Amino acid sequence: MDYQQLIESMTPEIYQNLRRAVELGKWQNGQKLTPEQRQHAMQAVIAWGERHLPETERVGYIDKGHKAGDSCDDPAETPLNWK
């Protein structure tokens, strides 16, 4: 089985378990992830998310709010209340 097939065969439960392991730095049984395990698990989490999750739910998504040039009607919502 190649890497792409492995990612496609992952279930949402496996994705959640890998994501939790990366976040906590340990497996569900309490054993610490090695740096290599953490790297591979993170790569799998990102790859699976790219294929199966909407952009806003993926690892690393940043909500940039208003786009540059958008007007803001409420002055209280301007960055740092600049006027």
PDB file of N, CA, C and O in Angstrom:
ATOM      1  N   MET A   1       0.858  -1.184   0.000  1.00  0.00           N
ATOM      2  CA  MET A   1       0.000   0.000   0.000  1.00  0.00           C
ATOM      3  C   MET A   1       0.895   1.235   0.000  1.00  0.00           C
ATOM      4  O   MET A   1       1.817   1.344   0.808  1.00  0.00           O
ATOM      5  N   ASP A   2       0.617   2.157  -0.905  1.00  0.00           N
ATOM      6  CA  ASP A   2       1.407   3.388  -0.942  1.00  0.00           C
ATOM      7  C   ASP A   2       0.773   4.448  -0.028  1.00  0.00           C
ATOM      8  O   ASP A   2      -0.298   4.245   0.542  1.00  0.00           O
ATOM      9  N   TYR A   3       1.465   5.571   0.089  1.00  0.00           N
ATOM     10  CA  TYR A   3       1.045   6.636   1.007  1.00  0.00           C
ATOM     11  C   TYR A   3      -0.355   7.150   0.690  1.00  0.00           C
ATOM     12  O   TYR A   3      -1.165   7.332   1.599  1.00  0.00           O
ATOM     13  N   GLN A   4      -0.648   7.386  -0.584  1.00  0.00           N
ATOM     14  CA  GLN A   4      -1.958   7.914  -0.981  1.00  0.00           C
ATOM     15  C   GLN A   4      -3.071   6.931  -0.614  1.00  0.00           C
ATOM     16  O   GLN A   4      -4.128   7.342  -0.136  1.00  0.00           O
ATOM     17  N   GLN A   5      -2.840   5.649  -0.833  1.00  0.00           N
ATOM     18  CA  GLN A   5      -3.836   4.639  -0.480  1.00  0.00           C
ATOM     19  C   GLN A   5      -4.038   4.588   1.032  1.00  0.00           C
ATOM     20  O   GLN A   5      -5.157   4.403   1.511  1.00  0.00           O
ATOM     21  N   LEU A   6      -2.959   4.753   1.772  1.00  0.00           N
ATOM     22  CA  LEU A   6      -3.050   4.760   3.224  1.00  0.00           C
ATOM     23  C   LEU A   6      -3.922   5.915   3.708  1.00  0.00           C
ATOM     24  O   LEU A   6      -4.782   5.726   4.568  1.00  0.00           O
ATOM     25  N   ILE A   7      -3.708   7.094   3.167  1.00  0.00           N
ATOM     26  CA  ILE A   7      -4.494   8.268   3.548  1.00  0.00           C
ATOM     27  C   ILE A   7      -5.964   8.052   3.190  1.00  0.00           C
ATOM     28  O   ILE A   7      -6.850   8.374   3.982  1.00  0.00           O
ATOM     29  N   GLU A   8      -6.221   7.514   2.011  1.00  0.00           N
ATOM     30  CA  GLU A   8      -7.606   7.280   1.577  1.00  0.00           C
ATOM     31  C   GLU A   8      -8.306   6.230   2.431  1.00  0.00           C
ATOM     32  O   GLU A   8      -9.528   6.263   2.574  1.00  0.00           O
ATOM     33  N   SER A   9      -7.547   5.302   2.996  1.00  0.00           N
ATOM     34  CA  SER A   9      -8.156   4.246   3.807  1.00  0.00           C
ATOM     35  C   SER A   9      -8.402   4.672   5.256  1.00  0.00           C
ATOM     36  O   SER A   9      -9.048   3.949   6.013  1.00  0.00           O
ATOM     37  N   MET A  10      -7.888   5.842   5.642  1.00  0.00           N
ATOM     38  CA  MET A  10      -8.086   6.327   7.021  1.00  0.00           C
ATOM     39  C   MET A  10      -9.548   6.674   7.252  1.00  0.00           C
ATOM     40  O   MET A  10     -10.202   7.276   6.400  1.00  0.00           O
ATOM     41  N   THR A  11     -10.044   6.288   8.406  1.00  0.00           N
ATOM     42  CA  THR A  11     -11.405   6.645   8.803  1.00  0.00           C
ATOM     43  C   THR A  11     -11.371   7.945   9.595  1.00  0.00           C
ATOM     44  O   THR A  11     -10.307   8.350  10.065  1.00  0.00           O
ATOM     45  N   PRO A  12     -12.511   8.604   9.752  1.00  0.00           N
ATOM     46  CA  PRO A  12     -12.542   9.797  10.607  1.00  0.00           C
ATOM     47  C   PRO A  12     -12.060   9.507  12.035  1.00  0.00           C
ATOM     48  O   PRO A  12     -11.463  10.374  12.673  1.00  0.00           O
ATOM     49  N   GLU A  13     -12.313   8.309  12.530  1.00  0.00           N
ATOM     50  CA  GLU A  13     -11.863   7.949  13.879  1.00  0.00           C
ATOM     51  C   GLU A  13     -10.333   7.883  13.942  1.00  0.00           C
ATOM     52  O   GLU A  13      -9.729   8.365  14.900  1.00  0.00           O
ATOM     53  N   ILE A  14      -9.717   7.293  12.930  1.00  0.00           N
ATOM     54  CA  ILE A  14      -8.254   7.242  12.890  1.00  0.00           C
ATOM     55  C   ILE A  14      -7.692   8.653  12.790  1.00  0.00           C
ATOM     56  O   ILE A  14      -6.712   8.980  13.460  1.00  0.00           O
ATOM     57  N   TYR A  15      -8.303   9.489  11.960  1.00  0.00           N
ATOM     58  CA  TYR A  15      -7.880  10.882  11.840  1.00  0.00           C
ATOM     59  C   TYR A  15      -7.917  11.577  13.207  1.00  0.00           C
ATOM     60  O   TYR A  15      -6.957  12.243  13.594  1.00  0.00           O
ATOM     61  N   GLN A  16      -9.027  11.421  13.934  1.00  0.00           N
ATOM     62  CA  GLN A  16      -9.157  12.065  15.247  1.00  0.00           C
ATOM     63  C   GLN A  16      -8.109  11.535  16.227  1.00  0.00           C
ATOM     64  O   GLN A  16      -7.534  12.307  16.995  1.00  0.00           O
ATOM     65  N   ASN A  17      -7.859  10.228  16.205  1.00  0.00           N
ATOM     66  CA  ASN A  17      -6.850   9.649  17.098  1.00  0.00           C
ATOM     67  C   ASN A  17      -5.454  10.168  16.780  1.00  0.00           C
ATOM     68  O   ASN A  17      -4.683  10.481  17.688  1.00  0.00           O
ATOM     69  N   LEU A  18      -5.127  10.260  15.497  1.00  0.00           N
ATOM     70  CA  LEU A  18      -3.818  10.798  15.111  1.00  0.00           C
ATOM     71  C   LEU A  18      -3.695  12.273  15.486  1.00  0.00           C
ATOM     72  O   LEU A  18      -2.659  12.715  15.983  1.00  0.00           O
ATOM     73  N   ARG A  19      -4.748  13.013  15.244  1.00  0.00           N
ATOM     74  CA  ARG A  19      -4.727  14.439  15.573  1.00  0.00           C
ATOM     75  C   ARG A  19      -4.548  14.646  17.081  1.00  0.00           C
ATOM     76  O   ARG A  19      -3.767  15.495  17.512  1.00  0.00           O
ATOM     77  N   ARG A  20      -5.270  13.870  17.863  1.00  0.00           N
ATOM     78  CA  ARG A  20      -5.153  13.972  19.321  1.00  0.00           C
ATOM     79  C   ARG A  20      -3.739  13.609  19.765  1.00  0.00           C
ATOM     80  O   ARG A  20      -3.174  14.262  20.643  1.00  0.00           O
ATOM     81  N   ALA A  21      -3.168  12.570  19.161  1.00  0.00           N
ATOM     82  CA  ALA A  21      -1.808  12.158  19.518  1.00  0.00           C
ATOM     83  C   ALA A  21      -0.799  13.258  19.212  1.00  0.00           C
ATOM     84  O   ALA A  21       0.107  13.513  20.005  1.00  0.00           O
ATOM     85  N   VAL A  22      -0.955  13.905  18.071  1.00  0.00           N
ATOM     86  CA  VAL A  22      -0.046  15.002  17.712  1.00  0.00           C
ATOM     87  C   VAL A  22      -0.215  16.163  18.687  1.00  0.00           C
ATOM     88  O   VAL A  22       0.771  16.746  19.137  1.00  0.00           O
ATOM     89  N   GLU A  23      -1.464  16.497  19.013  1.00  0.00           N
ATOM     90  CA  GLU A  23      -1.728  17.616  19.928  1.00  0.00           C
ATOM     91  C   GLU A  23      -1.152  17.364  21.313  1.00  0.00           C
ATOM     92  O   GLU A  23      -0.569  18.262  21.920  1.00  0.00           O
ATOM     93  N   LEU A  24      -1.314  16.136  21.816  1.00  0.00           N
ATOM     94  CA  LEU A  24      -0.882  15.822  23.178  1.00  0.00           C
ATOM     95  C   LEU A  24       0.559  15.329  23.264  1.00  0.00           C
ATOM     96  O   LEU A  24       1.176  15.367  24.329  1.00  0.00           O
ATOM     97  N   GLY A  25       1.093  14.863  22.123  1.00  0.00           N
ATOM     98  CA  GLY A  25       2.453  14.339  22.123  1.00  0.00           C
ATOM     99  C   GLY A  25       2.535  12.923  22.649  1.00  0.00           C
ATOM    100  O   GLY A  25       3.624  12.439  22.961  1.00  0.00           O
ATOM    101  N   LYS A  26       1.385  12.240  22.752  1.00  0.00           N
ATOM    102  CA  LYS A  26       1.389  10.860  23.226  1.00  0.00           C
ATOM    103  C   LYS A  26       0.211  10.106  22.618  1.00  0.00           C
ATOM    104  O   LYS A  26      -0.795  10.691  22.216  1.00  0.00           O
ATOM    105  N   TRP A  27       0.375   8.779  22.565  1.00  0.00           N
ATOM    106  CA  TRP A  27      -0.678   7.924  22.059  1.00  0.00           C
ATOM    107  C   TRP A  27      -1.773   7.769  23.102  1.00  0.00           C
ATOM    108  O   TRP A  27      -1.614   8.181  24.251  1.00  0.00           O
ATOM    109  N   GLN A  28      -2.861   7.184  22.700  1.00  0.00           N
ATOM    110  CA  GLN A  28      -4.007   7.004  23.586  1.00  0.00           C
ATOM    111  C   GLN A  28      -3.640   6.183  24.825  1.00  0.00           C
ATOM    112  O   GLN A  28      -4.241   6.362  25.885  1.00  0.00           O
ATOM    113  N   ASN A  29      -2.665   5.291  24.701  1.00  0.00           N
ATOM    114  CA  ASN A  29      -2.245   4.466  25.836  1.00  0.00           C
ATOM    115  C   ASN A  29      -1.252   5.181  26.749  1.00  0.00           C
ATOM    116  O   ASN A  29      -0.791   4.605  27.735  1.00  0.00           O
ATOM    117  N   GLY A  30      -0.921   6.425  26.427  1.00  0.00           N
ATOM    118  CA  GLY A  30      -0.014   7.211  27.257  1.00  0.00           C
ATOM    119  C   GLY A  30       1.430   7.202  26.802  1.00  0.00           C
ATOM    120  O   GLY A  30       2.239   7.982  27.306  1.00  0.00           O
ATOM    121  N   GLN A  31       1.776   6.329  25.849  1.00  0.00           N
ATOM    122  CA  GLN A  31       3.155   6.265  25.367  1.00  0.00           C
ATOM    123  C   GLN A  31       3.482   7.505  24.550  1.00  0.00           C
ATOM    124  O   GLN A  31       2.705   7.919  23.689  1.00  0.00           O
ATOM    125  N   LYS A  32       4.646   8.095  24.829  1.00  0.00           N
ATOM    126  CA  LYS A  32       5.066   9.307  24.144  1.00  0.00           C
ATOM    127  C   LYS A  32       5.389   9.034  22.679  1.00  0.00           C
ATOM    128  O   LYS A  32       5.986   8.009  22.349  1.00  0.00           O
ATOM    129  N   LEU A  33       4.990   9.961  21.797  1.00  0.00           N
ATOM    130  CA  LEU A  33       5.338   9.864  20.377  1.00  0.00           C
ATOM    131  C   LEU A  33       6.804  10.199  20.198  1.00  0.00           C
ATOM    132  O   LEU A  33       7.328  11.108  20.842  1.00  0.00           O
ATOM    133  N   THR A  34       7.460   9.460  19.319  1.00  0.00           N
ATOM    134  CA  THR A  34       8.832   9.824  18.956  1.00  0.00           C
ATOM    135  C   THR A  34       8.730  11.005  17.990  1.00  0.00           C
ATOM    136  O   THR A  34       7.668  11.228  17.408  1.00  0.00           O
ATOM    137  N   PRO A  35       9.796  11.752  17.814  1.00  0.00           N
ATOM    138  CA  PRO A  35       9.750  12.856  16.839  1.00  0.00           C
ATOM    139  C   PRO A  35       9.349  12.367  15.441  1.00  0.00           C
ATOM    140  O   PRO A  35       8.608  13.047  14.731  1.00  0.00           O
ATOM    141  N   GLU A  36       9.840  11.192  15.053  1.00  0.00           N
ATOM    142  CA  GLU A  36       9.499  10.651  13.738  1.00  0.00           C
ATOM    143  C   GLU A  36       8.000  10.299  13.659  1.00  0.00           C
ATOM    144  O   GLU A  36       7.350  10.576  12.651  1.00  0.00           O
ATOM    145  N   GLN A  37       7.460   9.692  14.718  1.00  0.00           N
ATOM    146  CA  GLN A  37       6.029   9.369  14.751  1.00  0.00           C
ATOM    147  C   GLN A  37       5.190  10.635  14.676  1.00  0.00           C
ATOM    148  O   GLN A  37       4.191  10.690  13.959  1.00  0.00           O
ATOM    149  N   ARG A  38       5.601  11.637  15.413  1.00  0.00           N
ATOM    150  CA  ARG A  38       4.855  12.896  15.410  1.00  0.00           C
ATOM    151  C   ARG A  38       4.852  13.522  14.015  1.00  0.00           C
ATOM    152  O   ARG A  38       3.825  14.020  13.556  1.00  0.00           O
ATOM    153  N   GLN A  39       5.995  13.494  13.351  1.00  0.00           N
ATOM    154  CA  GLN A  39       6.106  14.059  12.005  1.00  0.00           C
ATOM    155  C   GLN A  39       5.198  13.304  11.033  1.00  0.00           C
ATOM    156  O   GLN A  39       4.459  13.924  10.268  1.00  0.00           O
ATOM    157  N   HIS A  40       5.248  11.980  11.058  1.00  0.00           N
ATOM    158  CA  HIS A  40       4.429  11.182  10.145  1.00  0.00           C
ATOM    159  C   HIS A  40       2.942  11.335  10.443  1.00  0.00           C
ATOM    160  O   HIS A  40       2.127  11.432   9.526  1.00  0.00           O
ATOM    161  N   ALA A  41       2.592  11.355  11.721  1.00  0.00           N
ATOM    162  CA  ALA A  41       1.186  11.516  12.099  1.00  0.00           C
ATOM    163  C   ALA A  41       0.668  12.878  11.642  1.00  0.00           C
ATOM    164  O   ALA A  41      -0.451  12.978  11.139  1.00  0.00           O
ATOM    165  N   MET A  42       1.471  13.919  11.813  1.00  0.00           N
ATOM    166  CA  MET A  42       1.062  15.263  11.398  1.00  0.00           C
ATOM    167  C   MET A  42       0.879  15.329   9.892  1.00  0.00           C
ATOM    168  O   MET A  42      -0.077  15.940   9.417  1.00  0.00           O
ATOM    169  N   GLN A  43       1.763  14.720   9.140  1.00  0.00           N
ATOM    170  CA  GLN A  43       1.638  14.693   7.681  1.00  0.00           C
ATOM    171  C   GLN A  43       0.351  13.976   7.271  1.00  0.00           C
ATOM    172  O   GLN A  43      -0.332  14.413   6.345  1.00  0.00           O
ATOM    173  N   ALA A  44       0.019  12.885   7.950  1.00  0.00           N
ATOM    174  CA  ALA A  44      -1.200  12.137   7.642  1.00  0.00           C
ATOM    175  C   ALA A  44      -2.436  12.958   7.984  1.00  0.00           C
ATOM    176  O   ALA A  44      -3.407  12.958   7.227  1.00  0.00           O
ATOM    177  N   VAL A  45      -2.412  13.654   9.110  1.00  0.00           N
ATOM    178  CA  VAL A  45      -3.541  14.493   9.528  1.00  0.00           C
ATOM    179  C   VAL A  45      -3.784  15.601   8.506  1.00  0.00           C
ATOM    180  O   VAL A  45      -4.925  15.852   8.118  1.00  0.00           O
ATOM    181  N   ILE A  46      -2.726  16.254   8.077  1.00  0.00           N
ATOM    182  CA  ILE A  46      -2.858  17.336   7.090  1.00  0.00           C
ATOM    183  C   ILE A  46      -3.373  16.791   5.766  1.00  0.00           C
ATOM    184  O   ILE A  46      -4.287  17.361   5.171  1.00  0.00           O
ATOM    185  N   ALA A  47      -2.790  15.688   5.303  1.00  0.00           N
ATOM    186  CA  ALA A  47      -3.198  15.116   4.009  1.00  0.00           C
ATOM    187  C   ALA A  47      -4.656  14.662   4.044  1.00  0.00           C
ATOM    188  O   ALA A  47      -5.397  14.909   3.093  1.00  0.00           O
ATOM    189  N   TRP A  48      -5.080  14.002   5.121  1.00  0.00           N
ATOM    190  CA  TRP A  48      -6.458  13.533   5.226  1.00  0.00           C
ATOM    191  C   TRP A  48      -7.411  14.731   5.263  1.00  0.00           C
ATOM    192  O   TRP A  48      -8.450  14.715   4.603  1.00  0.00           O
ATOM    193  N   GLY A  49      -7.068  15.753   6.020  1.00  0.00           N
ATOM    194  CA  GLY A  49      -7.899  16.947   6.119  1.00  0.00           C
ATOM    195  C   GLY A  49      -8.065  17.652   4.785  1.00  0.00           C
ATOM    196  O   GLY A  49      -9.148  18.146   4.474  1.00  0.00           O
ATOM    197  N   GLU A  50      -7.005  17.702   3.998  1.00  0.00           N
ATOM    198  CA  GLU A  50      -7.072  18.331   2.677  1.00  0.00           C
ATOM    199  C   GLU A  50      -8.093  17.640   1.786  1.00  0.00           C
ATOM    200  O   GLU A  50      -8.737  18.288   0.961  1.00  0.00           O
ATOM    201  N   ARG A  51      -8.246  16.338   1.943  1.00  0.00           N
ATOM    202  CA  ARG A  51      -9.153  15.567   1.090  1.00  0.00           C
ATOM    203  C   ARG A  51     -10.580  15.490   1.621  1.00  0.00           C
ATOM    204  O   ARG A  51     -11.522  15.341   0.843  1.00  0.00           O
ATOM    205  N   HIS A  52     -10.747  15.591   2.940  1.00  0.00           N
ATOM    206  CA  HIS A  52     -12.047  15.272   3.527  1.00  0.00           C
ATOM    207  C   HIS A  52     -12.714  16.384   4.335  1.00  0.00           C
ATOM    208  O   HIS A  52     -13.876  16.242   4.716  1.00  0.00           O
ATOM    209  N   LEU A  53     -12.029  17.459   4.601  1.00  0.00           N
ATOM    210  CA  LEU A  53     -12.595  18.515   5.449  1.00  0.00           C
ATOM    211  C   LEU A  53     -12.745  19.819   4.678  1.00  0.00           C
ATOM    212  O   LEU A  53     -11.967  20.105   3.768  1.00  0.00           O
ATOM    213  N   PRO A  54     -13.757  20.612   5.048  1.00  0.00           N
ATOM    214  CA  PRO A  54     -13.837  21.954   4.466  1.00  0.00           C
ATOM    215  C   PRO A  54     -12.634  22.781   4.942  1.00  0.00           C
ATOM    216  O   PRO A  54     -12.056  22.513   5.995  1.00  0.00           O
ATOM    217  N   GLU A  55     -12.284  23.760   4.163  1.00  0.00           N
ATOM    218  CA  GLU A  55     -11.094  24.569   4.451  1.00  0.00           C
ATOM    219  C   GLU A  55     -11.069  25.098   5.881  1.00  0.00           C
ATOM    220  O   GLU A  55     -10.016  25.103   6.519  1.00  0.00           O
ATOM    221  N   THR A  56     -12.208  25.541   6.386  1.00  0.00           N
ATOM    222  CA  THR A  56     -12.253  26.153   7.717  1.00  0.00           C
ATOM    223  C   THR A  56     -12.015  25.166   8.856  1.00  0.00           C
ATOM    224  O   THR A  56     -11.792  25.587   9.991  1.00  0.00           O
ATOM    225  N   GLU A  57     -12.057  23.871   8.580  1.00  0.00           N
ATOM    226  CA  GLU A  57     -11.847  22.862   9.620  1.00  0.00           C
ATOM    227  C   GLU A  57     -10.480  22.192   9.526  1.00  0.00           C
ATOM    228  O   GLU A  57     -10.171  21.317  10.335  1.00  0.00           O
ATOM    229  N   ARG A  58      -9.671  22.577   8.573  1.00  0.00           N
ATOM    230  CA  ARG A  58      -8.370  21.944   8.374  1.00  0.00           C
ATOM    231  C   ARG A  58      -7.335  22.472   9.354  1.00  0.00           C
ATOM    232  O   ARG A  58      -7.440  23.586   9.868  1.00  0.00           O
ATOM    233  N   VAL A  59      -6.338  21.639   9.594  1.00  0.00           N
ATOM    234  CA  VAL A  59      -5.206  22.040  10.425  1.00  0.00           C
ATOM    235  C   VAL A  59      -4.523  23.232   9.772  1.00  0.00           C
ATOM    236  O   VAL A  59      -4.236  23.208   8.575  1.00  0.00           O
ATOM    237  N   GLY A  60      -4.266  24.260  10.545  1.00  0.00           N
ATOM    238  CA  GLY A  60      -3.551  25.424  10.045  1.00  0.00           C
ATOM    239  C   GLY A  60      -4.417  26.509   9.447  1.00  0.00           C
ATOM    240  O   GLY A  60      -3.898  27.538   9.015  1.00  0.00           O
ATOM    241  N   TYR A  61      -5.738  26.304   9.411  1.00  0.00           N
ATOM    242  CA  TYR A  61      -6.613  27.334   8.836  1.00  0.00           C
ATOM    243  C   TYR A  61      -6.571  28.588   9.698  1.00  0.00           C
ATOM    244  O   TYR A  61      -6.641  28.514  10.924  1.00  0.00           O
ATOM    245  N   ILE A  62      -6.457  29.720   9.054  1.00  0.00           N
ATOM    246  CA  ILE A  62      -6.471  31.009   9.744  1.00  0.00           C
ATOM    247  C   ILE A  62      -7.600  31.834   9.168  1.00  0.00           C
ATOM    248  O   ILE A  62      -7.629  32.109   7.968  1.00  0.00           O
ATOM    249  N   ASP A  63      -8.534  32.229  10.026  1.00  0.00           N
ATOM    250  CA  ASP A  63      -9.639  33.079   9.602  1.00  0.00           C
ATOM    251  C   ASP A  63      -9.129  34.511   9.589  1.00  0.00           C
ATOM    252  O   ASP A  63      -8.866  35.095  10.640  1.00  0.00           O
ATOM    253  N   LYS A  64      -8.993  35.062   8.414  1.00  0.00           N
ATOM    254  CA  LYS A  64      -8.421  36.402   8.277  1.00  0.00           C
ATOM    255  C   LYS A  64      -9.460  37.495   8.411  1.00  0.00           C
ATOM    256  O   LYS A  64      -9.131  38.675   8.299  1.00  0.00           O
ATOM    257  N   GLY A  65     -10.707  37.126   8.648  1.00  0.00           N
ATOM    258  CA  GLY A  65     -11.746  38.133   8.843  1.00  0.00           C
ATOM    259  C   GLY A  65     -11.965  38.962   7.610  1.00  0.00           C
ATOM    260  O   GLY A  65     -12.114  38.434   6.508  1.00  0.00           O
ATOM    261  N   HIS A  66     -11.984  40.274   7.798  1.00  0.00           N
ATOM    262  CA  HIS A  66     -12.197  41.191   6.682  1.00  0.00           C
ATOM    263  C   HIS A  66     -10.996  41.158   5.742  1.00  0.00           C
ATOM    264  O   HIS A  66      -9.850  41.129   6.191  1.00  0.00           O
ATOM    265  N   LYS A  67     -11.256  41.162   4.466  1.00  0.00           N
ATOM    266  CA  LYS A  67     -10.183  41.209   3.483  1.00  0.00           C
ATOM    267  C   LYS A  67      -9.688  42.648   3.358  1.00  0.00           C
ATOM    268  O   LYS A  67     -10.407  43.594   3.678  1.00  0.00           O
ATOM    269  N   ALA A  68      -8.479  42.795   2.901  1.00  0.00           N
ATOM    270  CA  ALA A  68      -7.916  44.127   2.697  1.00  0.00           C
ATOM    271  C   ALA A  68      -8.816  44.909   1.751  1.00  0.00           C
ATOM    272  O   ALA A  68      -9.229  44.392   0.713  1.00  0.00           O
ATOM    273  N   GLY A  69      -9.114  46.124   2.097  1.00  0.00           N
ATOM    274  CA  GLY A  69      -9.950  46.969   1.253  1.00  0.00           C
ATOM    275  C   GLY A  69     -11.418  46.910   1.619  1.00  0.00           C
ATOM    276  O   GLY A  69     -12.199  47.751   1.174  1.00  0.00           O
ATOM    277  N   ASP A  70     -11.814  45.919   2.431  1.00  0.00           N
ATOM    278  CA  ASP A  70     -13.213  45.863   2.870  1.00  0.00           C
ATOM    279  C   ASP A  70     -13.475  47.025   3.814  1.00  0.00           C
ATOM    280  O   ASP A  70     -12.631  47.374   4.639  1.00  0.00           O
ATOM    281  N   SER A  71     -14.637  47.607   3.684  1.00  0.00           N
ATOM    282  CA  SER A  71     -14.976  48.688   4.607  1.00  0.00           C
ATOM    283  C   SER A  71     -15.641  48.090   5.841  1.00  0.00           C
ATOM    284  O   SER A  71     -16.298  47.051   5.774  1.00  0.00           O
ATOM    285  N   CYS A  72     -15.461  48.752   6.931  1.00  0.00           N
ATOM    286  CA  CYS A  72     -16.043  48.311   8.183  1.00  0.00           C
ATOM    287  C   CYS A  72     -16.987  49.405   8.655  1.00  0.00           C
ATOM    288  O   CYS A  72     -16.563  50.536   8.893  1.00  0.00           O
ATOM    289  N   ASP A  73     -18.261  49.074   8.791  1.00  0.00           N
ATOM    290  CA  ASP A  73     -19.255  50.067   9.172  1.00  0.00           C
ATOM    291  C   ASP A  73     -19.154  50.469  10.641  1.00  0.00           C
ATOM    292  O   ASP A  73     -19.535  51.582  11.003  1.00  0.00           O
ATOM    293  N   ASP A  74     -18.651  49.586  11.482  1.00  0.00           N
ATOM    294  CA  ASP A  74     -18.598  49.858  12.914  1.00  0.00           C
ATOM    295  C   ASP A  74     -17.173  50.241  13.304  1.00  0.00           C
ATOM    296  O   ASP A  74     -16.281  49.394  13.260  1.00  0.00           O
ATOM    297  N   PRO A  75     -16.937  51.500  13.684  1.00  0.00           N
ATOM    298  CA  PRO A  75     -15.585  51.929  14.049  1.00  0.00           C
ATOM    299  C   PRO A  75     -15.019  51.155  15.230  1.00  0.00           C
ATOM    300  O   PRO A  75     -13.800  51.058  15.372  1.00  0.00           O
ATOM    301  N   ALA A  76     -15.880  50.604  16.079  1.00  0.00           N
ATOM    302  CA  ALA A  76     -15.404  49.841  17.227  1.00  0.00           C
ATOM    303  C   ALA A  76     -14.744  48.544  16.794  1.00  0.00           C
ATOM    304  O   ALA A  76     -13.997  47.945  17.568  1.00  0.00           O
ATOM    305  N   GLU A  77     -15.010  48.094  15.553  1.00  0.00           N
ATOM    306  CA  GLU A  77     -14.440  46.847  15.071  1.00  0.00           C
ATOM    307  C   GLU A  77     -13.146  47.063  14.291  1.00  0.00           C
ATOM    308  O   GLU A  77     -12.574  46.093  13.794  1.00  0.00           O
ATOM    309  N   THR A  78     -12.672  48.279  14.168  1.00  0.00           N
ATOM    310  CA  THR A  78     -11.434  48.516  13.456  1.00  0.00           C
ATOM    311  C   THR A  78     -10.283  48.034  14.350  1.00  0.00           C
ATOM    312  O   THR A  78     -10.406  48.049  15.575  1.00  0.00           O
ATOM    313  N   PRO A  79      -9.162  47.606  13.743  1.00  0.00           N
ATOM    314  CA  PRO A  79      -8.039  47.095  14.545  1.00  0.00           C
ATOM    315  C   PRO A  79      -7.591  48.093  15.597  1.00  0.00           C
ATOM    316  O   PRO A  79      -7.310  49.252  15.292  1.00  0.00           O
ATOM    317  N   LEU A  80      -7.530  47.639  16.815  1.00  0.00           N
ATOM    318  CA  LEU A  80      -7.080  48.442  17.949  1.00  0.00           C
ATOM    319  C   LEU A  80      -7.834  49.749  18.103  1.00  0.00           C
ATOM    320  O   LEU A  80      -7.328  50.716  18.673  1.00  0.00           O
ATOM    321  N   ASN A  81      -9.061  49.762  17.581  1.00  0.00           N
ATOM    322  CA  ASN A  81      -9.914  50.966  17.658  1.00  0.00           C
ATOM    323  C   ASN A  81      -9.252  52.191  17.028  1.00  0.00           C
ATOM    324  O   ASN A  81      -9.466  53.319  17.472  1.00  0.00           O
ATOM    325  N   TRP A  82      -8.445  51.960  15.988  1.00  0.00           N
ATOM    326  CA  TRP A  82      -7.805  53.079  15.302  1.00  0.00           C
ATOM    327  C   TRP A  82      -8.872  53.947  14.650  1.00  0.00           C
ATOM    328  O   TRP A  82      -9.907  53.450  14.204  1.00  0.00           O
ATOM    329  N   LYS A  83      -8.615  55.210  14.602  1.00  0.00           N
ATOM    330  CA  LYS A  83      -9.565  56.141  13.986  1.00  0.00           C
ATOM    331  C   LYS A  83      -8.847  57.031  13.027  1.00  0.00           C
ATOM    332  O   LYS A  83      -9.467  57.890  12.400  1.00  0.00           O
TER     333      LYS A  83
END
